């Protein structure tokens, strides 16, 4: 009789996903959205995931079923209590690095109330990274050792450096979400953190006379990813490389650009919990958009006026910073307002000078320019569903998510041809209209055309 063999069932891949923010627990930008959607998508595929976050005050207020997994000795950086928690937004356990002196603060996780970086950010995120590395090697003897540790941006940059000190480290993936933010500090701080002396070298983390957490993440990783194919090419050039271009050119065999995705359950105009009117293809989209526009304006504190409800409405959601090209949009506003009937809605916060300019324009055109200075998830969703066009004139954009939300909500985006914007928005031309591929408007030069933003491309 022929012998039969039984294959041993393979265990699921174990991944520790390390991030400094994750929606809905803590969010400053697209990193949080990705850090919610990607681990959940991996878990849905059968991957055994743990997501690791700092135990910010805001996070501790939202999670449930807190358990103490143990304590980690981080040497000169202190001691970390490791917590496990649950939250309905996550399919997997949420692990938290609890160090009250470093993370128990109100507000933004990276900046003080005045807008400047927290002075102890090097300590805060070096400690977070060291805790992540110790968990990556199962130092608490939990019986769960990841095969892959996926770290994200400079806040986790030392994770893979610490893992490299192990004899048999897990595979190390590092994702660049925005190369322009890297956290550098001097030799005195490096010594105070008691980091391994050999890391202060050109081959490791030393970067033009300082130590860079971003560079450490790049150097010590087995694979480097970033959030769009075009951005992966751009950061290898001096214009977009922020001093790291030569490092990334040398690491080309480890570098790849993987386009971000969006959570199509959270961002679905047919079921979005923030909308007052749901809609889908084939339904009366115009009527639903009008109702959502009204709800958006009321949520922003404005009375409903006929022009704001009937005229074309252009929207912006995001950080009010130079990178996002907000100044280009503000430069275009007077011309567009004087030559068209269009209205504008802005949701975001950022540089004081840009906020002041926006407030001044809104004061001059109170019935046509509407602003909400701050972060509001609800108003952000209502804006995507309520406006006619979404403006995203970024000078550079690693990926961008709002243009994809806009496409999902039937709100054509106007974008600059850069990074993930170039990979997701197909310009409206006679050729793309014939092919049926056009989905937005794309311009190249970071300047205003004869009527407004982006008209260098002829739109």
GUMAR-632680 format. One record per residue (C-alpha): residue number from 1; x, z, y; residue in one letter. Coordinates in nm, 4 decimals, always signed. Example, Ala and Ser with C-alpha at 12.3 -4.5 7.8 and 13.67 -1.06 7.14 Angstrom:
% GUMAR-632680
<1; <+1.2300; +0.7800; -0.4500>; "A"> <2; <+1.3670; +0.7140; -0.1060>; "S"> 
END
This chain:
% GUMAR-632680
<1; <+0.0000; +0.0000; +0.0000>; "X"> <2; <+0.1369; -0.0941; +0.3389>; "X"> <3; <+0.2428; +0.1924; +0.5574>; "X"> <4; <+0.0672; +0.2369; +0.8872>; "X"> <5; <+0.2312; +0.3946; +1.1890>; "X"> <6; <+0.0609; +0.5808; +1.4648>; "X"> <7; <+0.1914; +0.5444; +1.8159>; "X"> <8; <+0.2347; +0.8716; +1.9992>; "X"> <9; <+0.0138; +0.8801; +2.3074>; "X"> <10; <+0.2267; +0.8600; +2.6181>; "X"> <11; <+0.1908; +1.1341; +2.8746>; "X"> <12; <+0.0847; +1.0344; +3.2263>; "X"> <13; <+0.3524; +0.9774; +3.4872>; "X"> <14; <+0.4131; +1.2917; +3.6932>; "X"> <15; <+0.4608; +1.2413; +4.0696>; "X"> <16; <+0.5301; +1.4980; +4.3406>; "X"> <17; <+0.4090; +1.3490; +4.6698>; "X"> <18; <+0.5756; +1.5200; +4.9667>; "X"> <19; <+0.4319; +1.4753; +5.3153>; "X"> <20; <+0.4117; +1.6666; +5.6432>; "X"> <21; <+0.0456; +1.5764; +5.6965>; "X"> <22; <-0.2584; +1.4581; +5.5032>; "X"> <23; <-0.6119; +1.3835; +5.6159>; "X"> <24; <-0.8441; +1.5730; +5.6467>; "X"> <25; <-0.6269; +1.8857; +5.6402>; "X"> <26; <-0.3841; +1.7918; +5.9182>; "X"> <27; <-0.3489; +1.4586; +6.0984>; "X"> <28; <-0.1498; +1.3104; +6.3853>; "X"> <29; <-0.1506; +0.9471; +6.2746>; "X"> <30; <-0.1527; +0.6934; +5.9932>; "X"> <31; <+0.0819; +0.8984; +5.7723>; "X"> <32; <-0.2027; +1.1444; +5.7182>; "X"> <33; <-0.4460; +0.8718; +5.6139>; "X"> <34; <-0.1967; +0.7239; +5.3670>; "X"> <35; <-0.1078; +1.0697; +5.2330>; "X"> <36; <-0.4739; +1.1200; +5.1505>; "X"> <37; <-0.5538; +0.7765; +5.0120>; "X"> <38; <-0.2405; +0.6996; +4.8077>; "X"> <39; <-0.2191; +1.0201; +4.5990>; "X"> <40; <-0.5923; +0.9920; +4.5274>; "X"> <41; <-0.5513; +0.6276; +4.4253>; "X"> <42; <-0.2638; +0.7227; +4.1927>; "X"> <43; <-0.4709; +1.0025; +4.0407>; "X"> <44; <-0.7577; +0.7586; +3.9817>; "X"> <45; <-0.5112; +0.5433; +3.7839>; "X"> <46; <-0.4250; +0.8368; +3.5605>; "X"> <47; <-0.1052; +0.9535; +3.7318>; "X"> <48; <-0.0493; +1.3306; +3.7240>; "X"> <49; <+0.0025; +1.4009; +4.0958>; "X"> <50; <+0.0737; +1.7051; +4.3071>; "X"> <51; <+0.0707; +1.6732; +4.6852>; "X"> <52; <+0.2992; +1.9100; +4.8771>; "X"> <53; <+0.2367; +2.0064; +5.2416>; "X"> <54; <+0.3569; +2.2746; +5.4804>; "X"> <55; <+0.1123; +2.5656; +5.4955>; "X"> <56; <+0.0102; +2.5071; +5.8563>; "X"> <57; <-0.2479; +2.7467; +5.9977>; "X"> <58; <-0.5031; +2.4643; +6.0183>; "X"> <59; <-0.4474; +2.3767; +5.6523>; "X"> <60; <-0.4853; +2.7338; +5.5267>; "X"> <61; <-0.8210; +2.7564; +5.7071>; "X"> <62; <-0.9588; +2.4612; +5.5110>; "X"> <63; <-0.8357; +2.4898; +5.1527>; "X"> <64; <-1.0016; +2.6842; +4.8725>; "X"> <65; <-0.9028; +2.8790; +4.5588>; "X"> <66; <-0.5605; +2.9832; +4.6840>; "X"> <67; <-0.3176; +3.0950; +4.4147>; "X"> <68; <+0.0411; +3.2121; +4.4451>; "X"> <69; <+0.2701; +3.0061; +4.2227>; "X"> <70; <+0.5841; +3.1987; +4.3173>; "X"> <71; <+0.8598; +3.2459; +4.5708>; "X"> <72; <+1.1617; +3.0245; +4.6381>; "X"> <73; <+1.4905; +3.1449; +4.7837>; "X"> <74; <+1.5990; +2.8875; +5.0425>; "X"> <75; <+1.9258; +3.0625; +5.1338>; "X"> <76; <+1.9947; +3.0699; +5.5069>; "X"> <77; <+1.6558; +2.9075; +5.5707>; "X"> <78; <+1.4601; +3.2057; +5.4365>; "X"> <79; <+1.2108; +3.2523; +5.1559>; "X"> <80; <+0.9081; +3.0343; +5.0864>; "X"> <81; <+0.5913; +3.1392; +4.9138>; "X"> <82; <+0.4448; +2.8492; +4.7158>; "X"> <83; <+0.0680; +2.8296; +4.7025>; "X"> <84; <-0.1675; +2.6129; +4.5033>; "X"> <85; <-0.5046; +2.5253; +4.6499>; "X"> <86; <-0.8012; +2.2933; +4.6086>; "X"> <87; <-0.9862; +2.0768; +4.8552>; "X"> <88; <-1.2772; +1.8389; +4.7881>; "X"> <89; <-1.0909; +1.5495; +4.9516>; "X"> <90; <-0.8162; +1.5566; +4.6865>; "X"> <91; <-0.8367; +1.4771; +4.3166>; "X"> <92; <-0.5231; +1.6829; +4.2477>; "X"> <93; <-0.3941; +2.0326; +4.3193>; "X"> <94; <-0.2583; +2.0792; +4.6702>; "X"> <95; <+0.0724; +2.2687; +4.6830>; "X"> <96; <+0.1707; +2.4438; +5.0061>; "X"> <97; <+0.5050; +2.5729; +5.1354>; "X"> <98; <+0.4081; +2.8961; +5.3078>; "X"> <99; <+0.6597; +3.0225; +5.5645>; "X"> <100; <+0.4582; +3.1891; +5.8387>; "X"> <101; <+0.7406; +3.2008; +6.0936>; "X"> <102; <+0.7799; +2.8231; +6.0676>; "X"> <103; <+0.4310; +2.6857; +6.0063>; "X"> <104; <+0.1710; +2.9429; +6.1146>; "X"> <105; <+0.1120; +2.7869; +6.4569>; "X"> <106; <-0.1803; +2.6338; +6.6368>; "X"> <107; <-0.1928; +2.2699; +6.7349>; "X"> <108; <+0.0296; +1.9733; +6.6619>; "X"> <109; <+0.2622; +2.0180; +6.3640>; "X"> <110; <+0.5627; +1.8679; +6.5443>; "X"> <111; <+0.5223; +1.9393; +6.9153>; "X"> <112; <+0.4611; +2.2449; +7.1317>; "X"> <113; <+0.1607; +2.2657; +7.3679>; "X"> <114; <+0.3695; +2.1156; +7.6490>; "X"> <115; <+0.4359; +1.8023; +7.4441>; "X"> <116; <+0.8028; +1.8674; +7.3665>; "X"> <117; <+0.9270; +1.8881; +7.0071>; "X"> <118; <+0.9305; +2.2348; +6.8540>; "X"> <119; <+1.2903; +2.3524; +6.9041>; "X"> <120; <+1.3135; +2.4702; +6.5440>; "X"> <121; <+1.1946; +2.1443; +6.3841>; "X"> <122; <+1.5334; +2.0955; +6.2102>; "X"> <123; <+1.4943; +2.4347; +6.0422>; "X"> <124; <+1.1235; +2.3916; +5.9707>; "X"> <125; <+1.1531; +2.0606; +5.7923>; "X"> <126; <+1.4893; +2.1256; +5.6290>; "X"> <127; <+1.3288; +2.4325; +5.4712>; "X"> <128; <+1.0238; +2.2287; +5.3704>; "X"> <129; <+1.2505; +1.9656; +5.2128>; "X"> <130; <+1.4558; +2.2219; +5.0246>; "X"> <131; <+1.1397; +2.3784; +4.8840>; "X"> <132; <+1.0198; +2.0318; +4.7810>; "X"> <133; <+1.3479; +1.9648; +4.5998>; "X"> <134; <+1.3316; +2.2973; +4.4151>; "X"> <135; <+0.9767; +2.2205; +4.3053>; "X"> <136; <+1.0969; +1.8754; +4.2043>; "X"> <137; <+1.3382; +2.0405; +3.9624>; "X"> <138; <+1.0722; +2.2939; +3.8474>; "X"> <139; <+1.2653; +2.5919; +3.9801>; "X"> <140; <+0.9531; +2.8084; +3.9489>; "X"> <141; <+0.9352; +2.7267; +3.5771>; "X"> <142; <+0.5756; +2.6099; +3.6065>; "X"> <143; <+0.6095; +2.3707; +3.3138>; "X"> <144; <+0.5463; +2.0742; +3.5404>; "X"> <145; <+0.8521; +1.8689; +3.6306>; "X"> <146; <+0.7901; +1.5415; +3.8148>; "X"> <147; <+0.9479; +1.2191; +3.6983>; "X"> <148; <+0.9195; +1.0791; +4.0519>; "X"> <149; <+0.9433; +1.2584; +4.3854>; "X"> <150; <+0.7943; +1.0503; +4.6668>; "X"> <151; <+0.9023; +1.1724; +5.0118>; "X"> <152; <+0.7729; +1.0398; +5.3435>; "X"> <153; <+0.9459; +1.0055; +5.6808>; "X"> <154; <+1.2059; +1.2260; +5.8481>; "X"> <155; <+1.0141; +1.5480; +5.7903>; "X"> <156; <+1.1001; +1.5158; +5.4202>; "X"> <157; <+1.4384; +1.3484; +5.4682>; "X"> <158; <+1.6483; +1.6214; +5.3042>; "X"> <159; <+1.4330; +1.6395; +4.9907>; "X"> <160; <+1.6302; +1.3735; +4.8075>; "X"> <161; <+1.9623; +1.5032; +4.9408>; "X"> <162; <+1.8925; +1.8430; +4.7834>; "X"> <163; <+1.7727; +1.6753; +4.4631>; "X"> <164; <+2.0995; +1.4810; +4.4473>; "X"> <165; <+2.2753; +1.8143; +4.3917>; "X"> <166; <+2.0950; +1.8467; +4.0558>; "X"> <167; <+2.2536; +1.7219; +3.7323>; "X"> <168; <+1.9462; +1.5232; +3.6268>; "X"> <169; <+1.7244; +1.4700; +3.9299>; "X"> <170; <+1.3920; +1.2882; +3.9088>; "X"> <171; <+1.3674; +0.9391; +4.0483>; "X"> <172; <+1.3532; +0.9521; +4.4281>; "X"> <173; <+1.1350; +0.7256; +4.6430>; "X"> <174; <+1.1485; +0.7491; +5.0223>; "X"> <175; <+0.8931; +0.5771; +5.2475>; "X"> <176; <+0.9608; +0.4905; +5.6116>; "X"> <177; <+0.6380; +0.5094; +5.8095>; "X"> <178; <+0.8060; +0.4801; +6.1506>; "X"> <179; <+1.1835; +0.4440; +6.1835>; "X"> <180; <+1.1786; +0.5281; +6.5541>; "X"> <181; <+1.1160; +0.8970; +6.4796>; "X"> <182; <+1.4110; +1.0470; +6.2952>; "X"> <183; <+1.5020; +1.4069; +6.4050>; "X"> <184; <+1.8697; +1.4382; +6.4950>; "X"> <185; <+2.0629; +1.7610; +6.5622>; "X"> <186; <+2.4185; +1.8665; +6.6392>; "X"> <187; <+2.6960; +2.0112; +6.4251>; "X"> <188; <+2.6267; +2.3683; +6.5343>; "X"> <189; <+2.2698; +2.3421; +6.4017>; "X"> <190; <+2.4016; +2.1744; +6.0863>; "X"> <191; <+2.6326; +2.4698; +6.0264>; "X"> <192; <+2.3590; +2.7238; +6.1038>; "X"> <193; <+2.1414; +2.5669; +5.8342>; "X"> <194; <+2.4377; +2.5992; +5.5938>; "X"> <195; <+2.3901; +2.2504; +5.4619>; "X"> <196; <+2.6532; +2.1191; +5.2178>; "X"> <197; <+2.9638; +2.0332; +5.4279>; "X"> <198; <+3.0104; +1.6902; +5.2658>; "X"> <199; <+2.6742; +1.5795; +5.4045>; "X"> <200; <+2.8361; +1.5670; +5.7503>; "X"> <201; <+2.9961; +1.2305; +5.6834>; "X"> <202; <+2.9255; +0.8689; +5.7672>; "X"> <203; <+2.8416; +0.8047; +5.4005>; "X"> <204; <+2.5709; +1.0702; +5.4032>; "X"> <205; <+2.3766; +1.2184; +5.6969>; "X"> <206; <+2.6113; +1.2046; +5.9969>; "X"> <207; <+2.4774; +0.9568; +6.2530>; "X"> <208; <+2.6735; +0.8777; +6.5691>; "X"> <209; <+2.7982; +1.2334; +6.6080>; "X"> <210; <+2.4766; +1.4038; +6.5025>; "X"> <211; <+2.2967; +1.4699; +6.1761>; "X"> <212; <+1.9889; +1.2588; +6.1034>; "X"> <213; <+1.7159; +1.3668; +5.8644>; "X"> <214; <+1.5975; +1.0065; +5.8476>; "X"> <215; <+1.9414; +0.8823; +5.7440>; "X"> <216; <+1.9621; +1.1463; +5.4704>; "X"> <217; <+1.6326; +1.0199; +5.3331>; "X"> <218; <+1.7644; +0.6632; +5.3264>; "X"> <219; <+2.1059; +0.7405; +5.1774>; "X"> <220; <+2.0005; +0.9723; +4.8965>; "X"> <221; <+1.7030; +0.7710; +4.7636>; "X"> <222; <+1.6826; +0.5498; +4.4564>; "X"> <223; <+1.4213; +0.3318; +4.6248>; "X"> <224; <+1.3242; +0.2875; +4.9896>; "X"> <225; <+0.9852; +0.1509; +5.0782>; "X"> <226; <+0.8170; +0.0856; +5.4058>; "X"> <227; <+0.4595; +0.0090; +5.4888>; "X"> <228; <+0.4524; -0.3690; +5.5313>; "X"> <229; <+0.6639; -0.6670; +5.4235>; "X"> <230; <+0.7261; -0.7844; +5.7802>; "X"> <231; <+0.8384; -0.4391; +5.8966>; "X"> <232; <+1.0821; -0.4221; +5.6028>; "X"> <233; <+1.2492; -0.7339; +5.7453>; "X"> <234; <+1.2277; -0.6221; +6.1083>; "X"> <235; <+1.4045; -0.2877; +6.0562>; "X"> <236; <+1.7093; -0.4694; +5.9221>; "X"> <237; <+1.7598; -0.6168; +6.2702>; "X"> <238; <+1.9125; -0.4447; +6.5754>; "X"> <239; <+1.5902; -0.4898; +6.7759>; "X"> <240; <+1.3784; -0.2801; +6.5394>; "X"> <241; <+1.6449; -0.0897; +6.3446>; "X"> <242; <+1.7025; +0.1980; +6.5926>; "X"> <243; <+2.0658; +0.2193; +6.4834>; "X"> <244; <+1.9819; +0.2110; +6.1122>; "X"> <245; <+1.9872; -0.1688; +6.0693>; "X"> <246; <+2.3305; -0.1840; +5.9041>; "X"> <247; <+2.2366; +0.0990; +5.6642>; "X"> <248; <+1.9180; -0.0806; +5.5662>; "X"> <249; <+2.0959; -0.4147; +5.5319>; "X"> <250; <+2.3374; -0.2454; +5.2925>; "X"> <251; <+2.0399; -0.1001; +5.1031>; "X"> <252; <+1.8454; -0.4279; +5.0776>; "X"> <253; <+1.8448; -0.4104; +4.6973>; "X"> <254; <+1.6614; -0.0758; +4.7231>; "X"> <255; <+1.4328; -0.1674; +5.0159>; "X"> <256; <+1.0869; -0.3190; +4.9842>; "X"> <257; <+0.7851; -0.3539; +5.2080>; "X"> <258; <+0.4514; -0.2600; +5.0490>; "X"> <259; <+0.1489; -0.3111; +5.2698>; "X"> <260; <-0.0552; +0.0025; +5.3318>; "X"> <261; <-0.4131; +0.0051; +5.2196>; "X"> <262; <-0.7158; +0.1915; +5.3486>; "X"> <263; <-0.9633; +0.4232; +5.1808>; "X"> <264; <-1.2654; +0.1955; +5.1480>; "X"> <265; <-1.4918; +0.4865; +5.0565>; "X"> <266; <-1.4165; +0.6818; +5.3742>; "X"> <267; <-1.4116; +0.3654; +5.5836>; "X"> <268; <-1.7279; +0.1858; +5.4800>; "X"> <269; <-1.9861; +0.0876; +5.7436>; "X"> <270; <-2.2536; +0.0927; +5.4732>; "X"> <271; <-2.2080; +0.4654; +5.4074>; "X"> <272; <-1.9796; +0.6136; +5.6771>; "X"> <273; <-2.0983; +0.9704; +5.7421>; "X"> <274; <-2.0048; +0.9495; +6.1102>; "X"> <275; <-2.2273; +0.6506; +6.1881>; "X"> <276; <-2.5850; +0.6765; +6.3124>; "X"> <277; <-2.6649; +0.3274; +6.1813>; "X"> <278; <-2.5154; +0.1798; +5.8657>; "X"> <279; <-2.4691; -0.1901; +5.8127>; "X"> <280; <-2.3298; -0.4503; +5.5727>; "X"> <281; <-2.2950; -0.8302; +5.5556>; "X"> <282; <-2.6320; -1.0005; +5.5626>; "X"> <283; <-2.7977; -0.7154; +5.7514>; "X"> <284; <-2.8686; -0.6860; +6.1247>; "X"> <285; <-2.5142; -0.5937; +6.2213>; "X"> <286; <-2.5682; -0.6415; +6.5953>; "X"> <287; <-2.8507; -0.3866; +6.6032>; "X"> <288; <-2.6475; -0.1299; +6.4066>; "X"> <289; <-2.3437; -0.1809; +6.6273>; "X"> <290; <-2.5537; -0.1243; +6.9377>; "X"> <291; <-2.6881; +0.2041; +6.7997>; "X"> <292; <-2.3384; +0.3180; +6.7059>; "X"> <293; <-2.2111; +0.2242; +7.0504>; "X"> <294; <-2.4724; +0.4423; +7.2085>; "X"> <295; <-2.3767; +0.7327; +6.9822>; "X"> <296; <-2.0096; +0.6769; +7.0659>; "X"> <297; <-2.0687; +0.6872; +7.4403>; "X"> <298; <-2.2829; +1.0003; +7.4123>; "X"> <299; <-2.0180; +1.1686; +7.1966>; "X"> <300; <-1.7634; +1.0841; +7.4669>; "X"> <301; <-1.9878; +1.2526; +7.7251>; "X"> <302; <-2.1328; +0.9476; +7.9004>; "X"> <303; <-2.4864; +0.8522; +7.9885>; "X"> <304; <-2.6117; +0.5257; +7.8440>; "X"> <305; <-2.6103; +0.2515; +8.1071>; "X"> <306; <-2.7293; -0.1054; +8.0578>; "X"> <307; <-2.3960; -0.2787; +8.1218>; "X"> <308; <-2.2095; -0.0538; +7.8791>; "X"> <309; <-2.4690; -0.1272; +7.6127>; "X"> <310; <-2.5113; -0.5009; +7.6736>; "X"> <311; <-2.1687; -0.6288; +7.7858>; "X"> <312; <-1.8829; -0.7054; +7.5457>; "X"> <313; <-1.6989; -0.3806; +7.4622>; "X"> <314; <-1.3268; -0.3680; +7.3802>; "X"> <315; <-1.1993; -0.0555; +7.2069>; "X"> <316; <-0.8691; +0.1226; +7.1457>; "X"> <317; <-0.7959; +0.4189; +6.9178>; "X"> <318; <-0.4458; +0.5578; +6.8841>; "X"> <319; <-0.1550; +0.7342; +7.0448>; "X"> <320; <-0.1144; +0.6584; +7.4137>; "X"> <321; <+0.2539; +0.5702; +7.3872>; "X"> <322; <+0.4856; +0.2842; +7.4782>; "X"> <323; <+0.5108; +0.1708; +7.1157>; "X"> <324; <+0.1380; +0.0995; +7.1023>; "X"> <325; <+0.1567; -0.1302; +7.4059>; "X"> <326; <-0.0951; +0.0820; +7.5923>; "X"> <327; <+0.0766; +0.0000; +7.9208>; "X"> <328; <+0.0203; -0.3711; +7.8496>; "X"> <329; <-0.3475; -0.3038; +7.7996>; "X"> <330; <-0.3681; -0.0990; +8.1187>; "X"> <331; <-0.1875; -0.3762; +8.3089>; "X"> <332; <-0.4507; -0.6223; +8.1889>; "X"> <333; <-0.7535; -0.4061; +8.2654>; "X"> <334; <-0.7944; -0.4731; +8.6418>; "X"> <335; <-0.7771; -0.8474; +8.5879>; "X"> <336; <-1.0202; -0.8473; +8.2956>; "X"> <337; <-1.2599; -0.6129; +8.4740>; "X"> <338; <-1.2626; -0.8293; +8.7868>; "X"> <339; <-1.3047; -1.1615; +8.6057>; "X"> <340; <-1.5379; -1.0692; +8.3182>; "X"> <341; <-1.8277; -0.8342; +8.2412>; "X"> <342; <-1.6314; -0.6595; +7.9634>; "X"> <343; <-1.6205; -0.2818; +7.9203>; "X"> <344; <-1.3513; -0.0697; +7.7541>; "X"> <345; <-1.3475; +0.2445; +7.5407>; "X"> <346; <-1.0303; +0.4455; +7.4720>; "X"> <347; <-0.9778; +0.7307; +7.2265>; "X"> <348; <-0.6385; +0.8955; +7.2034>; "X"> <349; <-0.3751; +1.1155; +7.3575>; "X"> <350; <-0.0059; +1.0794; +7.4285>; "X"> <351; <+0.2345; +1.0303; +7.7174>; "X"> <352; <+0.1262; +1.2084; +8.0347>; "X"> <353; <+0.1956; +0.9075; +8.2575>; "X"> <354; <-0.0206; +0.6773; +8.0454>; "X"> <355; <-0.2989; +0.9347; +8.0277>; "X"> <356; <-0.2894; +0.9628; +8.4094>; "X"> <357; <-0.3058; +0.5838; +8.4532>; "X"> <358; <-0.5988; +0.5619; +8.2159>; "X"> <359; <-0.7827; +0.8419; +8.3952>; "X"> <360; <-0.7276; +0.6699; +8.7295>; "X"> <361; <-0.8705; +0.3396; +8.6036>; "X"> <362; <-1.1659; +0.5193; +8.4444>; "X"> <363; <-1.2338; +0.6947; +8.7768>; "X"> <364; <-1.2273; +0.3590; +8.9572>; "X"> <365; <-1.4608; +0.1924; +8.7035>; "X"> <366; <-1.6804; +0.4817; +8.5824>; "X"> <367; <-1.9501; +0.2571; +8.4366>; "X"> <368; <-1.7114; +0.0226; +8.2539>; "X"> <369; <-1.4105; +0.2225; +8.1303>; "X"> <370; <-1.4842; +0.5145; +7.8997>; "X"> <371; <-1.2203; +0.7553; +7.7715>; "X"> <372; <-1.1818; +1.0448; +7.5325>; "X"> <373; <-0.8387; +1.2067; +7.5699>; "X"> <374; <-0.7812; +1.3777; +7.2381>; "X"> <375; <-0.8233; +1.3280; +6.8670>; "X"> <376; <-1.1718; +1.2872; +6.7221>; "X"> <377; <-1.2285; +1.1439; +6.3773>; "X"> <378; <-1.5993; +1.1063; +6.4435>; "X"> <379; <-1.5573; +0.9157; +6.7710>; "X"> <380; <-1.2867; +0.7006; +6.6113>; "X"> <381; <-1.5304; +0.5871; +6.3414>; "X"> <382; <-1.8099; +0.5316; +6.5929>; "X"> <383; <-1.5783; +0.3226; +6.8101>; "X"> <384; <-1.4791; +0.0962; +6.5203>; "X"> <385; <-1.8464; +0.0450; +6.4445>; "X"> <386; <-1.9689; +0.0208; +6.8032>; "X"> <387; <-1.7305; -0.2077; +6.9911>; "X"> <388; <-1.7060; -0.5862; +6.9701>; "X"> <389; <-1.3270; -0.6279; +6.9777>; "X"> <390; <-1.0450; -0.3895; +6.8877>; "X"> <391; <-0.7245; -0.4079; +7.0967>; "X"> <392; <-0.3936; -0.3213; +6.9291>; "X"> <393; <-0.1116; -0.4733; +7.1390>; "X"> <394; <+0.1722; -0.2791; +6.9745>; "X"> <395; <+0.5305; -0.3599; +7.0676>; "X"> <396; <+0.6109; -0.2791; +6.7064>; "X"> <397; <+0.3845; -0.1580; +6.4294>; "X"> <398; <+0.5200; -0.0578; +6.0866>; "X"> <399; <+0.1815; -0.1294; +5.9349>; "X"> <400; <-0.1132; -0.0090; +6.1375>; "X"> <401; <-0.4417; +0.0986; +5.9831>; "X"> <402; <-0.6875; +0.0575; +6.2699>; "X"> <403; <-0.6714; -0.3208; +6.2557>; "X"> <404; <-0.7742; -0.2940; +5.8891>; "X"> <405; <-1.0520; -0.0492; +5.9731>; "X"> <406; <-1.1656; -0.2987; +6.2384>; "X"> <407; <-1.1750; -0.5836; +5.9884>; "X"> <408; <-1.3756; -0.3642; +5.7533>; "X"> <409; <-1.6245; -0.2867; +6.0326>; "X"> <410; <-1.6728; -0.6425; +6.1567>; "X"> <411; <-1.4751; -0.5804; +6.4749>; "X"> <412; <-1.2179; -0.8585; +6.5253>; "X"> <413; <-0.8775; -0.7202; +6.6338>; "X"> <414; <-0.6499; -0.8568; +6.9041>; "X"> <415; <-0.2926; -0.7778; +6.7986>; "X"> <416; <+0.0689; -0.8641; +6.8652>; "X"> <417; <+0.2509; -1.0528; +6.5878>; "X"> <418; <+0.4705; -0.7717; +6.4552>; "X"> <419; <+0.5042; -0.5579; +6.1435>; "X"> <420; <+0.1884; -0.4972; +5.9460>; "X"> <421; <-0.0232; -0.6572; +6.2181>; "X"> <422; <+0.1424; -0.9885; +6.1353>; "X"> <423; <+0.0703; -0.9292; +5.7648>; "X"> <424; <-0.2993; -0.8482; +5.8031>; "X"> <425; <-0.4438; -1.0393; +6.1002>; "X"> <426; <-0.4727; -1.4183; +6.0824>; "X"> <427; <-0.4954; -1.5833; +6.4209>; "X"> <428; <-0.8047; -1.7819; +6.5104>; "X"> <429; <-0.7028; -2.1441; +6.5522>; "X"> <430; <-0.8775; -2.4734; +6.4706>; "X"> <431; <-0.6775; -2.4862; +6.1454>; "X"> <432; <-0.7588; -2.1321; +6.0312>; "X"> <433; <-1.1229; -2.1803; +6.1274>; "X"> <434; <-1.1379; -2.4906; +5.9086>; "X"> <435; <-0.9788; -2.2981; +5.6212>; "X"> <436; <-1.2080; -2.0010; +5.6745>; "X"> <437; <-0.9123; -1.7606; +5.6948>; "X"> <438; <-0.9266; -1.6565; +6.0618>; "X"> <439; <-1.0060; -1.2887; +6.1114>; "X"> <440; <-0.8694; -1.1961; +6.4563>; "X"> <441; <-0.6521; -1.2952; +6.7497>; "X"> <442; <-0.2724; -1.2809; +6.7512>; "X"> <443; <-0.0275; -1.3146; +7.0407>; "X"> <444; <+0.3501; -1.3131; +7.0476>; "X"> <445; <+0.4852; -1.2233; +7.3924>; "X"> <446; <+0.4448; -0.8586; +7.5007>; "X"> <447; <+0.2880; -0.9517; +7.8336>; "X"> <448; <-0.0436; -1.0389; +7.9925>; "X"> <449; <-0.1665; -1.3933; +8.0237>; "X"> <450; <-0.3691; -1.5500; +8.3075>; "X"> <451; <-0.6883; -1.3600; +8.2208>; "X"> <452; <-0.5732; -1.0750; +8.0063>; "X"> <453; <-0.3696; -0.9485; +7.7181>; "X"> <454; <-0.2586; -1.1957; +7.4570>; "X"> <455; <-0.3418; -1.5165; +7.6381>; "X"> <456; <+0.0148; -1.6369; +7.5891>; "X"> <457; <-0.1171; -1.7456; +7.2496>; "X"> <458; <-0.3914; -1.9470; +7.4146>; "X"> <459; <-0.6858; -1.7106; +7.3556>; "X"> 
END
